[in-house]
Amino acid sequence: MIEVKTFTVEYELASVVFYQQIQAKDMEEAKLMVWQQQSTANIRAVTLFNDEEII
């Protein structure tokens, strides 16, 4: 059983603020997933959205 949590990541890119929901194990993994897609993004906040268990 893998425990996955949904996080909302707030980041800024070219003076525009974006929000993206990411499913990850922890906050660090959520940040890394955004940075992989947007390498120049400035991560402003990571918020736990809810807890889910995926089997």
C-alpha positions as CSV (number, residue, x, y, z in Angstrom):
1,M,0.0,0.0,0.0
2,I,1.4,3.4,-1.1
3,E,0.4,6.4,0.9
4,V,-0.1,9.4,-1.5
5,K,-1.1,12.9,-0.5
6,T,-2.5,15.6,-2.6
7,F,-0.6,19.0,-2.3
8,T,-1.4,22.3,-3.8
9,V,1.8,24.0,-5.0
10,E,1.8,27.8,-5.5
11,Y,4.6,29.0,-7.7
12,E,5.5,32.2,-9.6
13,L,6.8,32.2,-13.1
14,A,7.4,35.4,-15.1
15,S,5.5,37.5,-12.5
16,V,2.4,35.3,-12.8
17,V,1.2,33.1,-9.9
18,F,0.1,29.5,-10.7
19,Y,-1.4,26.8,-8.6
20,Q,-1.0,23.1,-9.3
21,Q,-2.3,20.1,-7.5
22,I,0.3,17.4,-7.2
23,Q,0.1,13.8,-5.8
24,A,3.2,13.0,-3.9
25,K,4.6,11.3,-0.8
26,D,5.7,14.5,0.9
27,M,6.1,18.3,0.3
28,E,9.7,18.0,-1.0
29,E,8.6,15.5,-3.7
30,A,5.7,17.9,-4.7
31,K,8.2,20.8,-5.0
32,L,10.6,18.6,-7.1
33,M,7.8,17.6,-9.4
34,V,6.9,21.3,-10.2
35,W,10.6,22.1,-10.6
36,Q,11.0,19.3,-13.1
37,Q,8.2,20.9,-15.2
38,Q,9.1,24.5,-14.6
39,S,12.8,24.8,-13.8
40,T,12.8,28.6,-13.3
41,A,9.7,28.6,-11.1
42,N,9.8,30.3,-7.7
43,I,7.9,28.0,-5.2
44,R,5.9,30.2,-2.9
45,A,3.9,27.7,-0.9
46,V,3.1,24.0,-0.6
47,T,-0.2,23.1,1.1
48,L,-1.5,19.7,2.0
49,F,-4.9,19.4,0.3
50,N,-6.0,16.0,1.6
51,D,-4.9,12.5,2.5
52,E,-5.6,9.5,0.2
53,E,-4.5,5.9,0.3
54,I,-4.0,4.2,-3.0
55,I,-3.6,0.4,-3.0
